[in-house]
Amino acid sequence: MITKQENTLTGDAAQSDIATDENMKNLIDIGEKLLKKQMSRINWKSGRYEEVEEDVTNEEALATFAKRLSDERKLRLAS
């Protein structure tokens, strides 16, 4: 499972019910920046996010995950 949390959101960006054009553009910008960040995982002992040792961005991790899902779906449909 892949999930990404951003705990540094402030102002309108932190609110889930503000759908102004300005806020939506700001959220898109935040999302694009998150995709470029290095992938991290939760350390189950400490409960904190830690960057993975491999040099993988969130964008690359999502692309790999999407490919796996697509391949799995193709296998299921073929059988």
PDB file with SEQRES, HELIX, SHEET and CRYST1 records, atoms N, CA, C and O in Angstrom:
SEQRES   1 A   79  MET ILE THR LYS GLN GLU ASN THR LEU THR GLY ASP ALA          
SEQRES   2 A   79  ALA GLN SER ASP ILE ALA THR ASP GLU ASN MET LYS ASN          
SEQRES   3 A   79  LEU ILE ASP ILE GLY GLU LYS LEU LEU LYS LYS GLN MET          
SEQRES   4 A   79  SER ARG ILE ASN TRP LYS SER GLY ARG TYR GLU GLU VAL          
SEQRES   5 A   79  GLU GLU ASP VAL THR ASN GLU GLU ALA LEU ALA THR PHE          
SEQRES   6 A   79  ALA LYS ARG LEU SER ASP GLU ARG LYS LEU ARG LEU ALA          
SEQRES   7 A   79  SER                                                          
HELIX    1 AA1 GLY A   11  ALA A   14  5                                   4    
HELIX    2 AA2 ASP A   21  LYS A   36  1                                  16    
HELIX    3 AA3 ASN A   58  ALA A   78  1                                  21    
SHEET    1 AA1 2 SER A  40  ASN A  43  0                                        
SHEET    2 AA1 2 ARG A  48  GLU A  51 -1                                        
CRYST1    1.000    1.000    1.000  90.00  90.00  90.00 P 1           1          
ATOM      1  N   MET A   1       0.840  -1.174   0.000  1.00  0.00           N  
ATOM      2  CA  MET A   1       0.000   0.000   0.000  1.00  0.00           C  
ATOM      3  C   MET A   1       0.883   1.234   0.000  1.00  0.00           C  
ATOM      4  O   MET A   1       1.910   1.290   0.677  1.00  0.00           O  
ATOM      5  N   ILE A   2       0.463   2.214  -0.770  1.00  0.00           N  
ATOM      6  CA  ILE A   2       1.201   3.468  -0.837  1.00  0.00           C  
ATOM      7  C   ILE A   2       0.324   4.571  -0.292  1.00  0.00           C  
ATOM      8  O   ILE A   2      -0.838   4.702  -0.676  1.00  0.00           O  
ATOM      9  N   THR A   3       0.877   5.356   0.594  1.00  0.00           N  
ATOM     10  CA  THR A   3       0.178   6.511   1.128  1.00  0.00           C  
ATOM     11  C   THR A   3       1.209   7.613   1.338  1.00  0.00           C  
ATOM     12  O   THR A   3       2.376   7.338   1.614  1.00  0.00           O  
ATOM     13  N   LYS A   4       0.786   8.813   1.211  1.00  0.00           N  
ATOM     14  CA  LYS A   4       1.692   9.931   1.438  1.00  0.00           C  
ATOM     15  C   LYS A   4       0.969  10.961   2.263  1.00  0.00           C  
ATOM     16  O   LYS A   4      -0.131  11.390   1.915  1.00  0.00           O  
ATOM     17  N   GLN A   5       1.584  11.362   3.359  1.00  0.00           N  
ATOM     18  CA  GLN A   5       1.008  12.383   4.217  1.00  0.00           C  
ATOM     19  C   GLN A   5       1.886  13.611   4.182  1.00  0.00           C  
ATOM     20  O   GLN A   5       3.111  13.519   4.096  1.00  0.00           O  
ATOM     21  N   GLU A   6       1.252  14.748   4.248  1.00  0.00           N  
ATOM     22  CA  GLU A   6       1.975  16.015   4.319  1.00  0.00           C  
ATOM     23  C   GLU A   6       1.476  16.722   5.563  1.00  0.00           C  
ATOM     24  O   GLU A   6       0.371  17.264   5.577  1.00  0.00           O  
ATOM     25  N   ASN A   7       2.286  16.717   6.599  1.00  0.00           N  
ATOM     26  CA  ASN A   7       1.882  17.272   7.880  1.00  0.00           C  
ATOM     27  C   ASN A   7       2.243  18.745   8.027  1.00  0.00           C  
ATOM     28  O   ASN A   7       2.051  19.320   9.099  1.00  0.00           O  
ATOM     29  N   THR A   8       2.759  19.360   6.980  1.00  0.00           N  
ATOM     30  CA  THR A   8       3.182  20.750   7.068  1.00  0.00           C  
ATOM     31  C   THR A   8       2.214  21.700   6.382  1.00  0.00           C  
ATOM     32  O   THR A   8       2.533  22.877   6.214  1.00  0.00           O  
ATOM     33  N   LEU A   9       1.042  21.224   5.980  1.00  0.00           N  
ATOM     34  CA  LEU A   9       0.068  22.096   5.330  1.00  0.00           C  
ATOM     35  C   LEU A   9      -0.462  23.119   6.321  1.00  0.00           C  
ATOM     36  O   LEU A   9      -0.724  22.808   7.483  1.00  0.00           O  
ATOM     37  N   THR A  10      -0.613  24.345   5.837  1.00  0.00           N  
ATOM     38  CA  THR A  10      -1.134  25.409   6.682  1.00  0.00           C  
ATOM     39  C   THR A  10      -2.179  26.199   5.909  1.00  0.00           C  
ATOM     40  O   THR A  10      -2.291  26.064   4.691  1.00  0.00           O  
ATOM     41  N   GLY A  11      -2.932  27.011   6.607  1.00  0.00           N  
ATOM     42  CA  GLY A  11      -3.918  27.883   5.973  1.00  0.00           C  
ATOM     43  C   GLY A  11      -4.972  27.120   5.196  1.00  0.00           C  
ATOM     44  O   GLY A  11      -5.389  26.035   5.602  1.00  0.00           O  
ATOM     45  N   ASP A  12      -5.403  27.689   4.071  1.00  0.00           N  
ATOM     46  CA  ASP A  12      -6.450  27.070   3.264  1.00  0.00           C  
ATOM     47  C   ASP A  12      -6.057  25.692   2.744  1.00  0.00           C  
ATOM     48  O   ASP A  12      -6.920  24.830   2.577  1.00  0.00           O  
ATOM     49  N   ALA A  13      -4.768  25.470   2.487  1.00  0.00           N  
ATOM     50  CA  ALA A  13      -4.310  24.183   1.967  1.00  0.00           C  
ATOM     51  C   ALA A  13      -4.570  23.048   2.960  1.00  0.00           C  
ATOM     52  O   ALA A  13      -4.693  21.891   2.558  1.00  0.00           O  
ATOM     53  N   ALA A  14      -4.655  23.367   4.237  1.00  0.00           N  
ATOM     54  CA  ALA A  14      -4.880  22.349   5.265  1.00  0.00           C  
ATOM     55  C   ALA A  14      -6.363  22.006   5.418  1.00  0.00           C  
ATOM     56  O   ALA A  14      -6.709  21.035   6.092  1.00  0.00           O  
ATOM     57  N   GLN A  15      -7.228  22.792   4.801  1.00  0.00           N  
ATOM     58  CA  GLN A  15      -8.674  22.570   4.908  1.00  0.00           C  
ATOM     59  C   GLN A  15      -9.163  21.728   3.731  1.00  0.00           C  
ATOM     60  O   GLN A  15      -8.788  21.983   2.586  1.00  0.00           O  
ATOM     61  N   SER A  16      -9.978  20.751   4.001  1.00  0.00           N  
ATOM     62  CA  SER A  16     -10.457  19.879   2.932  1.00  0.00           C  
ATOM     63  C   SER A  16     -11.719  20.397   2.257  1.00  0.00           C  
ATOM     64  O   SER A  16     -12.171  19.805   1.278  1.00  0.00           O  
ATOM     65  N   ASP A  17     -12.294  21.475   2.748  1.00  0.00           N  
ATOM     66  CA  ASP A  17     -13.563  21.952   2.184  1.00  0.00           C  
ATOM     67  C   ASP A  17     -13.445  23.301   1.477  1.00  0.00           C  
ATOM     68  O   ASP A  17     -14.463  23.936   1.197  1.00  0.00           O  
ATOM     69  N   ILE A  18     -12.236  23.747   1.188  1.00  0.00           N  
ATOM     70  CA  ILE A  18     -12.051  25.016   0.495  1.00  0.00           C  
ATOM     71  C   ILE A  18     -11.622  24.719  -0.941  1.00  0.00           C  
ATOM     72  O   ILE A  18     -10.471  24.362  -1.193  1.00  0.00           O  
ATOM     73  N   ALA A  19     -12.554  24.871  -1.876  1.00  0.00           N  
ATOM     74  CA  ALA A  19     -12.307  24.487  -3.264  1.00  0.00           C  
ATOM     75  C   ALA A  19     -12.208  25.692  -4.191  1.00  0.00           C  
ATOM     76  O   ALA A  19     -12.673  25.641  -5.330  1.00  0.00           O  
ATOM     77  N   THR A  20     -11.604  26.773  -3.709  1.00  0.00           N  
ATOM     78  CA  THR A  20     -11.414  27.937  -4.568  1.00  0.00           C  
ATOM     79  C   THR A  20     -10.359  27.611  -5.621  1.00  0.00           C  
ATOM     80  O   THR A  20      -9.543  26.708  -5.432  1.00  0.00           O  
ATOM     81  N   ASP A  21     -10.378  28.348  -6.729  1.00  0.00           N  
ATOM     82  CA  ASP A  21      -9.378  28.132  -7.773  1.00  0.00           C  
ATOM     83  C   ASP A  21      -7.964  28.302  -7.226  1.00  0.00           C  
ATOM     84  O   ASP A  21      -7.073  27.516  -7.546  1.00  0.00           O  
ATOM     85  N   GLU A  22      -7.760  29.318  -6.411  1.00  0.00           N  
ATOM     86  CA  GLU A  22      -6.442  29.581  -5.842  1.00  0.00           C  
ATOM     87  C   GLU A  22      -5.973  28.420  -4.959  1.00  0.00           C  
ATOM     88  O   GLU A  22      -4.822  27.993  -5.052  1.00  0.00           O  
ATOM     89  N   ASN A  23      -6.858  27.917  -4.113  1.00  0.00           N  
ATOM     90  CA  ASN A  23      -6.492  26.815  -3.228  1.00  0.00           C  
ATOM     91  C   ASN A  23      -6.241  25.540  -4.017  1.00  0.00           C  
ATOM     92  O   ASN A  23      -5.315  24.792  -3.703  1.00  0.00           O  
ATOM     93  N   MET A  24      -7.049  25.282  -5.035  1.00  0.00           N  
ATOM     94  CA  MET A  24      -6.859  24.076  -5.841  1.00  0.00           C  
ATOM     95  C   MET A  24      -5.515  24.127  -6.568  1.00  0.00           C  
ATOM     96  O   MET A  24      -4.816  23.116  -6.641  1.00  0.00           O  
ATOM     97  N   LYS A  25      -5.146  25.290  -7.104  1.00  0.00           N  
ATOM     98  CA  LYS A  25      -3.844  25.439  -7.764  1.00  0.00           C  
ATOM     99  C   LYS A  25      -2.716  25.237  -6.757  1.00  0.00           C  
ATOM    100  O   LYS A  25      -1.699  24.622  -7.076  1.00  0.00           O  
ATOM    101  N   ASN A  26      -2.894  25.752  -5.546  1.00  0.00           N  
ATOM    102  CA  ASN A  26      -1.896  25.584  -4.493  1.00  0.00           C  
ATOM    103  C   ASN A  26      -1.741  24.101  -4.129  1.00  0.00           C  
ATOM    104  O   ASN A  26      -0.624  23.620  -3.941  1.00  0.00           O  
ATOM    105  N   LEU A  27      -2.851  23.389  -4.031  1.00  0.00           N  
ATOM    106  CA  LEU A  27      -2.794  21.957  -3.704  1.00  0.00           C  
ATOM    107  C   LEU A  27      -2.130  21.152  -4.820  1.00  0.00           C  
ATOM    108  O   LEU A  27      -1.408  20.192  -4.549  1.00  0.00           O  
ATOM    109  N   ILE A  28      -2.372  21.538  -6.071  1.00  0.00           N  
ATOM    110  CA  ILE A  28      -1.709  20.869  -7.198  1.00  0.00           C  
ATOM    111  C   ILE A  28      -0.205  21.078  -7.100  1.00  0.00           C  
ATOM    112  O   ILE A  28       0.567  20.142  -7.308  1.00  0.00           O  
ATOM    113  N   ASP A  29       0.215  22.295  -6.785  1.00  0.00           N  
ATOM    114  CA  ASP A  29       1.634  22.600  -6.635  1.00  0.00           C  
ATOM    115  C   ASP A  29       2.253  21.777  -5.504  1.00  0.00           C  
ATOM    116  O   ASP A  29       3.353  21.243  -5.647  1.00  0.00           O  
ATOM    117  N   ILE A  30       1.548  21.680  -4.396  1.00  0.00           N  
ATOM    118  CA  ILE A  30       2.028  20.882  -3.260  1.00  0.00           C  
ATOM    119  C   ILE A  30       2.167  19.417  -3.670  1.00  0.00           C  
ATOM    120  O   ILE A  30       3.165  18.774  -3.349  1.00  0.00           O  
ATOM    121  N   GLY A  31       1.168  18.889  -4.379  1.00  0.00           N  
ATOM    122  CA  GLY A  31       1.207  17.499  -4.829  1.00  0.00           C  
ATOM    123  C   GLY A  31       2.362  17.231  -5.776  1.00  0.00           C  
ATOM    124  O   GLY A  31       3.026  16.200  -5.672  1.00  0.00           O  
ATOM    125  N   GLU A  32       2.607  18.153  -6.701  1.00  0.00           N  
ATOM    126  CA  GLU A  32       3.718  17.981  -7.636  1.00  0.00           C  
ATOM    127  C   GLU A  32       5.054  17.987  -6.905  1.00  0.00           C  
ATOM    128  O   GLU A  32       5.963  17.241  -7.269  1.00  0.00           O  
ATOM    129  N   LYS A  33       5.180  18.810  -5.893  1.00  0.00           N  
ATOM    130  CA  LYS A  33       6.416  18.839  -5.098  1.00  0.00           C  
ATOM    131  C   LYS A  33       6.584  17.540  -4.310  1.00  0.00           C  
ATOM    132  O   LYS A  33       7.697  17.033  -4.177  1.00  0.00           O  
ATOM    133  N   LEU A  34       5.473  17.001  -3.785  1.00  0.00           N  
ATOM    134  CA  LEU A  34       5.541  15.732  -3.052  1.00  0.00           C  
ATOM    135  C   LEU A  34       5.997  14.596  -3.958  1.00  0.00           C  
ATOM    136  O   LEU A  34       6.737  13.714  -3.523  1.00  0.00           O  
ATOM    137  N   LEU A  35       5.560  14.612  -5.217  1.00  0.00           N  
ATOM    138  CA  LEU A  35       5.977  13.567  -6.150  1.00  0.00           C  
ATOM    139  C   LEU A  35       7.489  13.574  -6.358  1.00  0.00           C  
ATOM    140  O   LEU A  35       8.085  12.521  -6.586  1.00  0.00           O  
ATOM    141  N   LYS A  36       8.099  14.716  -6.284  1.00  0.00           N  
ATOM    142  CA  LYS A  36       9.545  14.836  -6.521  1.00  0.00           C  
ATOM    143  C   LYS A  36      10.385  14.496  -5.296  1.00  0.00           C  
ATOM    144  O   LYS A  36      11.597  14.314  -5.407  1.00  0.00           O  
ATOM    145  N   LYS A  37       9.755  14.410  -4.137  1.00  0.00           N  
ATOM    146  CA  LYS A  37      10.500  14.084  -2.907  1.00  0.00           C  
ATOM    147  C   LYS A  37      10.901  12.619  -2.891  1.00  0.00           C  
ATOM    148  O   LYS A  37      10.287  11.775  -3.544  1.00  0.00           O  
ATOM    149  N   GLN A  38      11.952  12.341  -2.123  1.00  0.00           N  
ATOM    150  CA  GLN A  38      12.396  10.957  -1.964  1.00  0.00           C  
ATOM    151  C   GLN A  38      11.335  10.162  -1.207  1.00  0.00           C  
ATOM    152  O   GLN A  38      10.719  10.657  -0.263  1.00  0.00           O  
ATOM    153  N   MET A  39      11.139   8.935  -1.640  1.00  0.00           N  
ATOM    154  CA  MET A  39      10.160   8.062  -1.007  1.00  0.00           C  
ATOM    155  C   MET A  39      10.551   7.806   0.447  1.00  0.00           C  
ATOM    156  O   MET A  39      11.733   7.715   0.778  1.00  0.00           O  
ATOM    157  N   SER A  40       9.551   7.691   1.302  1.00  0.00           N  
ATOM    158  CA  SER A  40       9.795   7.380   2.706  1.00  0.00           C  
ATOM    159  C   SER A  40       8.833   6.287   3.157  1.00  0.00           C  
ATOM    160  O   SER A  40       7.803   6.042   2.529  1.00  0.00           O  
ATOM    161  N   ARG A  41       9.189   5.650   4.238  1.00  0.00           N  
ATOM    162  CA  ARG A  41       8.360   4.590   4.829  1.00  0.00           C  
ATOM    163  C   ARG A  41       8.208   4.861   6.315  1.00  0.00           C  
ATOM    164  O   ARG A  41       9.001   5.583   6.919  1.00  0.00           O  
ATOM    165  N   ILE A  42       7.173   4.266   6.887  1.00  0.00           N  
ATOM    166  CA  ILE A  42       6.976   4.394   8.330  1.00  0.00           C  
ATOM    167  C   ILE A  42       7.856   3.384   9.045  1.00  0.00           C  
ATOM    168  O   ILE A  42       7.868   2.201   8.706  1.00  0.00           O  
ATOM    169  N   ASN A  43       8.588   3.864  10.034  1.00  0.00           N  
ATOM    170  CA  ASN A  43       9.321   2.984  10.927  1.00  0.00           C  
ATOM    171  C   ASN A  43       8.307   2.531  11.976  1.00  0.00           C  
ATOM    172  O   ASN A  43       7.868   3.327  12.806  1.00  0.00           O  
ATOM    173  N   TRP A  44       7.940   1.260  11.934  1.00  0.00           N  
ATOM    174  CA  TRP A  44       6.867   0.765  12.805  1.00  0.00           C  
ATOM    175  C   TRP A  44       7.237   0.808  14.283  1.00  0.00           C  
ATOM    176  O   TRP A  44       6.355   0.826  15.141  1.00  0.00           O  
ATOM    177  N   LYS A  45       8.527   0.826  14.587  1.00  0.00           N  
ATOM    178  CA  LYS A  45       8.949   0.910  15.992  1.00  0.00           C  
ATOM    179  C   LYS A  45       8.799   2.329  16.535  1.00  0.00           C  
ATOM    180  O   LYS A  45       8.321   2.530  17.652  1.00  0.00           O  
ATOM    181  N   SER A  46       9.212   3.310  15.732  1.00  0.00           N  
ATOM    182  CA  SER A  46       9.169   4.700  16.205  1.00  0.00           C  
ATOM    183  C   SER A  46       7.900   5.433  15.771  1.00  0.00           C  
ATOM    184  O   SER A  46       7.524   6.438  16.374  1.00  0.00           O  
ATOM    185  N   GLY A  47       7.236   4.926  14.718  1.00  0.00           N  
ATOM    186  CA  GLY A  47       6.047   5.596  14.195  1.00  0.00           C  
ATOM    187  C   GLY A  47       6.372   6.814  13.343  1.00  0.00           C  
ATOM    188  O   GLY A  47       5.475   7.587  13.005  1.00  0.00           O  
ATOM    189  N   ARG A  48       7.631   6.995  12.993  1.00  0.00           N  
ATOM    190  CA  ARG A  48       8.057   8.160  12.210  1.00  0.00           C  
ATOM    191  C   ARG A  48       8.355   7.764  10.769  1.00  0.00           C  
ATOM    192  O   ARG A  48       8.715   6.623  10.476  1.00  0.00           O  
ATOM    193  N   TYR A  49       8.194   8.743   9.879  1.00  0.00           N  
ATOM    194  CA  TYR A  49       8.560   8.528   8.487  1.00  0.00           C  
ATOM    195  C   TYR A  49      10.069   8.639   8.338  1.00  0.00           C  
ATOM    196  O   TYR A  49      10.695   9.531   8.910  1.00  0.00           O  
ATOM    197  N   GLU A  50      10.651   7.721   7.561  1.00  0.00           N  
ATOM    198  CA  GLU A  50      12.078   7.734   7.292  1.00  0.00           C  
ATOM    199  C   GLU A  50      12.275   7.534   5.797  1.00  0.00           C  
ATOM    200  O   GLU A  50      11.598   6.709   5.182  1.00  0.00           O  
ATOM    201  N   GLU A  51      13.200   8.288   5.213  1.00  0.00           N  
ATOM    202  CA  GLU A  51      13.488   8.119   3.799  1.00  0.00           C  
ATOM    203  C   GLU A  51      14.076   6.733   3.570  1.00  0.00           C  
ATOM    204  O   GLU A  51      14.829   6.226   4.401  1.00  0.00           O  
ATOM    205  N   VAL A  52      13.729   6.122   2.440  1.00  0.00           N  
ATOM    206  CA  VAL A  52      14.272   4.807   2.114  1.00  0.00           C  
ATOM    207  C   VAL A  52      15.707   4.960   1.640  1.00  0.00           C  
ATOM    208  O   VAL A  52      16.102   6.031   1.179  1.00  0.00           O  
ATOM    209  N   GLU A  53      16.473   3.910   1.748  1.00  0.00           N  
ATOM    210  CA  GLU A  53      17.880   3.972   1.374  1.00  0.00           C  
ATOM    211  C   GLU A  53      18.057   4.090  -0.137  1.00  0.00           C  
ATOM    212  O   GLU A  53      19.000   4.730  -0.603  1.00  0.00           O  
ATOM    213  N   GLU A  54      17.147   3.470  -0.912  1.00  0.00           N  
ATOM    214  CA  GLU A  54      17.244   3.563  -2.359  1.00  0.00           C  
ATOM    215  C   GLU A  54      16.924   4.996  -2.786  1.00  0.00           C  
ATOM    216  O   GLU A  54      16.170   5.702  -2.117  1.00  0.00           O  
ATOM    217  N   ASP A  55      17.501   5.406  -3.894  1.00  0.00           N  
ATOM    218  CA  ASP A  55      17.257   6.755  -4.410  1.00  0.00           C  
ATOM    219  C   ASP A  55      16.018   6.711  -5.302  1.00  0.00           C  
ATOM    220  O   ASP A  55      16.131   6.693  -6.528  1.00  0.00           O  
ATOM    221  N   VAL A  56      14.823   6.693  -4.678  1.00  0.00           N  
ATOM    222  CA  VAL A  56      13.555   6.565  -5.397  1.00  0.00           C  
ATOM    223  C   VAL A  56      12.638   7.701  -4.981  1.00  0.00           C  
ATOM    224  O   VAL A  56      12.452   7.955  -3.791  1.00  0.00           O  
ATOM    225  N   THR A  57      12.065   8.386  -5.967  1.00  0.00           N  
ATOM    226  CA  THR A  57      11.109   9.446  -5.654  1.00  0.00           C  
ATOM    227  C   THR A  57       9.722   8.847  -5.492  1.00  0.00           C  
ATOM    228  O   THR A  57       9.481   7.707  -5.890  1.00  0.00           O  
ATOM    229  N   ASN A  58       8.809   9.617  -4.906  1.00  0.00           N  
ATOM    230  CA  ASN A  58       7.427   9.177  -4.783  1.00  0.00           C  
ATOM    231  C   ASN A  58       6.819   8.933  -6.158  1.00  0.00           C  
ATOM    232  O   ASN A  58       6.028   8.006  -6.331  1.00  0.00           O  
ATOM    233  N   GLU A  59       7.182   9.754  -7.130  1.00  0.00           N  
ATOM    234  CA  GLU A  59       6.677   9.600  -8.487  1.00  0.00           C  
ATOM    235  C   GLU A  59       7.093   8.257  -9.085  1.00  0.00           C  
ATOM    236  O   GLU A  59       6.279   7.572  -9.704  1.00  0.00           O  
ATOM    237  N   GLU A  60       8.352   7.885  -8.902  1.00  0.00           N  
ATOM    238  CA  GLU A  60       8.845   6.607  -9.412  1.00  0.00           C  
ATOM    239  C   GLU A  60       8.180   5.435  -8.698  1.00  0.00           C  
ATOM    240  O   GLU A  60       7.841   4.431  -9.324  1.00  0.00           O  
ATOM    241  N   ALA A  61       7.995   5.566  -7.397  1.00  0.00           N  
ATOM    242  CA  ALA A  61       7.347   4.500  -6.624  1.00  0.00           C  
ATOM    243  C   ALA A  61       5.902   4.307  -7.077  1.00  0.00           C  
ATOM    244  O   ALA A  61       5.436   3.172  -7.185  1.00  0.00           O  
ATOM    245  N   LEU A  62       5.191   5.396  -7.342  1.00  0.00           N  
ATOM    246  CA  LEU A  62       3.813   5.296  -7.823  1.00  0.00           C  
ATOM    247  C   LEU A  62       3.746   4.661  -9.202  1.00  0.00           C  
ATOM    248  O   LEU A  62       2.852   3.859  -9.474  1.00  0.00           O  
ATOM    249  N   ALA A  63       4.681   5.012 -10.073  1.00  0.00           N  
ATOM    250  CA  ALA A  63       4.707   4.429 -11.416  1.00  0.00           C  
ATOM    251  C   ALA A  63       4.961   2.923 -11.341  1.00  0.00           C  
ATOM    252  O   ALA A  63       4.329   2.146 -12.057  1.00  0.00           O  
ATOM    253  N   THR A  64       5.882   2.518 -10.479  1.00  0.00           N  
ATOM    254  CA  THR A  64       6.168   1.090 -10.298  1.00  0.00           C  
ATOM    255  C   THR A  64       4.949   0.358  -9.745  1.00  0.00           C  
ATOM    256  O   THR A  64       4.616  -0.733 -10.205  1.00  0.00           O  
ATOM    257  N   PHE A  65       4.292   0.951  -8.769  1.00  0.00           N  
ATOM    258  CA  PHE A  65       3.100   0.346  -8.171  1.00  0.00           C  
ATOM    259  C   PHE A  65       1.974   0.233  -9.199  1.00  0.00           C  
ATOM    260  O   PHE A  65       1.295  -0.791  -9.269  1.00  0.00           O  
ATOM    261  N   ALA A  66       1.775   1.287  -9.998  1.00  0.00           N  
ATOM    262  CA  ALA A  66       0.737   1.260 -11.032  1.00  0.00           C  
ATOM    263  C   ALA A  66       1.020   0.169 -12.060  1.00  0.00           C  
ATOM    264  O   ALA A  66       0.095  -0.504 -12.515  1.00  0.00           O  
ATOM    265  N   LYS A  67       2.277  -0.012 -12.427  1.00  0.00           N  
ATOM    266  CA  LYS A  67       2.652  -1.064 -13.380  1.00  0.00           C  
ATOM    267  C   LYS A  67       2.345  -2.434 -12.798  1.00  0.00           C  
ATOM    268  O   LYS A  67       1.818  -3.301 -13.496  1.00  0.00           O  
ATOM    269  N   ARG A  68       2.670  -2.639 -11.527  1.00  0.00           N  
ATOM    270  CA  ARG A  68       2.365  -3.931 -10.876  1.00  0.00           C  
ATOM    271  C   ARG A  68       0.865  -4.204 -10.871  1.00  0.00           C  
ATOM    272  O   ARG A  68       0.426  -5.317 -11.161  1.00  0.00           O  
ATOM    273  N   LEU A  69       0.089  -3.183 -10.539  1.00  0.00           N  
ATOM    274  CA  LEU A  69      -1.369  -3.344 -10.527  1.00  0.00           C  
ATOM    275  C   LEU A  69      -1.887  -3.683 -11.916  1.00  0.00           C  
ATOM    276  O   LEU A  69      -2.737  -4.561 -12.068  1.00  0.00           O  
ATOM    277  N   SER A  70      -1.382  -2.992 -12.925  1.00  0.00           N  
ATOM    278  CA  SER A  70      -1.799  -3.235 -14.300  1.00  0.00           C  
ATOM    279  C   SER A  70      -1.435  -4.656 -14.737  1.00  0.00           C  
ATOM    280  O   SER A  70      -2.253  -5.353 -15.337  1.00  0.00           O  
ATOM    281  N   ASP A  71      -0.217  -5.078 -14.436  1.00  0.00           N  
ATOM    282  CA  ASP A  71       0.217  -6.436 -14.792  1.00  0.00           C  
ATOM    283  C   ASP A  71      -0.636  -7.488 -14.094  1.00  0.00           C  
ATOM    284  O   ASP A  71      -1.013  -8.491 -14.699  1.00  0.00           O  
ATOM    285  N   GLU A  72      -0.936  -7.256 -12.819  1.00  0.00           N  
ATOM    286  CA  GLU A  72      -1.771  -8.199 -12.059  1.00  0.00           C  
ATOM    287  C   GLU A  72      -3.169  -8.286 -12.672  1.00  0.00           C  
ATOM    288  O   GLU A  72      -3.720  -9.378 -12.809  1.00  0.00           O  
ATOM    289  N   ARG A  73      -3.735  -7.158 -13.034  1.00  0.00           N  
ATOM    290  CA  ARG A  73      -5.076  -7.138 -13.644  1.00  0.00           C  
ATOM    291  C   ARG A  73      -5.062  -7.902 -14.965  1.00  0.00           C  
ATOM    292  O   ARG A  73      -5.979  -8.673 -15.244  1.00  0.00           O  
ATOM    293  N   LYS A  74      -4.038  -7.695 -15.771  1.00  0.00           N  
ATOM    294  CA  LYS A  74      -3.928  -8.406 -17.048  1.00  0.00           C  
ATOM    295  C   LYS A  74      -3.866  -9.902 -16.836  1.00  0.00           C  
ATOM    296  O   LYS A  74      -4.506 -10.661 -17.565  1.00  0.00           O  
ATOM    297  N   LEU A  75      -3.095 -10.339 -15.836  1.00  0.00           N  
ATOM    298  CA  LEU A  75      -2.998 -11.773 -15.526  1.00  0.00           C  
ATOM    299  C   LEU A  75      -4.345 -12.336 -15.107  1.00  0.00           C  
ATOM    300  O   LEU A  75      -4.720 -13.427 -15.536  1.00  0.00           O  
ATOM    301  N   ARG A  76      -5.073 -11.610 -14.282  1.00  0.00           N  
ATOM    302  CA  ARG A  76      -6.373 -12.083 -13.822  1.00  0.00           C  
ATOM    303  C   ARG A  76      -7.380 -12.156 -14.951  1.00  0.00           C  
ATOM    304  O   ARG A  76      -8.175 -13.094 -15.014  1.00  0.00           O  
ATOM    305  N   LEU A  77      -7.354 -11.179 -15.842  1.00  0.00           N  
ATOM    306  CA  LEU A  77      -8.295 -11.174 -16.959  1.00  0.00           C  
ATOM    307  C   LEU A  77      -7.960 -12.255 -17.975  1.00  0.00           C  
ATOM    308  O   LEU A  77      -8.850 -12.753 -18.664  1.00  0.00           O  
ATOM    309  N   ALA A  78      -6.683 -12.626 -18.078  1.00  0.00           N  
ATOM    310  CA  ALA A  78      -6.270 -13.643 -19.035  1.00  0.00           C  
ATOM    311  C   ALA A  78      -6.617 -15.058 -18.576  1.00  0.00           C  
ATOM    312  O   ALA A  78      -6.658 -15.985 -19.384  1.00  0.00           O  
ATOM    313  N   SER A  79      -6.866 -15.219 -17.276  1.00  0.00           N  
ATOM    314  CA  SER A  79      -7.142 -16.595 -16.788  1.00  0.00           C  
ATOM    315  C   SER A  79      -8.598 -16.827 -16.513  1.00  0.00           C  
ATOM    316  O   SER A  79      -8.982 -17.922 -16.102  1.00  0.00           O  
TER     317      SER A  79                                                      
END                                                                             
